[in-house]
């Protein structure tokens, strides 16, 4: 896990992976984990509660990342001749 964190940190510092895309990918991973935990409800009584928390956190991260990536930016006022 530490090596993955190092790789993602290096990509973000180089500008390859923006903070918005980091949030989108994190949110997608949380939603996927919530889905997987929903399948093991019979085996663990805490799984549904953890799945709900992960789903909410994932939706929040997705919304945050999408808002950061697709926000309306003002048009440039620079004149190109």
N, C-alpha and C positions, 0 to 999 in steps of 0.2 A: 504494500500500500504506500509505503514511503517513496518508492521509486516512481509510482504513478503520480503522486503529489509533486514530486520534483519535475517530472516531465510537463505536467500541466502548468506549474509555476513558471517554467522556462518558456513555454509557449505564450503565456500571458505577458511575460516581461518583454518578449520580442514583438508583441503586437499581433501574433498569429491568431490567438484566441481571445476575443474581447470578453469583458465582464458579462455582457448580455448573453453571449453564447455559452459561457460557463454556467450561468443560471439556468438556461434552457436545458442543457445537458444534465445538470444536477436534478432539475425538476423531472425530466423524463426518467432518470434512474430511480427517483423516489416513487414515481407512479408505477413503474414496472415492479419495484419491490413490494409495493402495496398489493398489486395484482397477484404476485407470487404468494405473499402471505395470506391472501384471501383463499387460496387453494388448500391451505393446511389448517383450516379451522377445526377439523375433527381431532387433530393431533395435539393442539396447544390451545388452551383457553384464552391466553393473552394475545394471540395472533390477530384477532379482529380489531382489537383496540390499537395495537401497533400499526396495523394496516390503515386504519382511519387516520391516525396521526401522520403517517407517511404520505397518504393521499392528499391531505390538506397542505402539508408542507410542499409537496411536489407541485400542486396546483398553484400555490403562492410563488414558488420559484419560477415556474413556467410563465406566469403572468408578469412577473418582475423582469424576466429576461426578454420576453416579447416586447414589453413596453420600452425597454432600454434599446433594443435593436431597431424597432420600427416607429420610434417617436418622430413626430413631425419636426423637421429642422427648418429654420428660416432659410429662405433662398439667399444666395450670395449676392451682395450688392456690388461686387467687383465688375467693372466694365471690361469686356474683352473686345479689342478692336481688330 
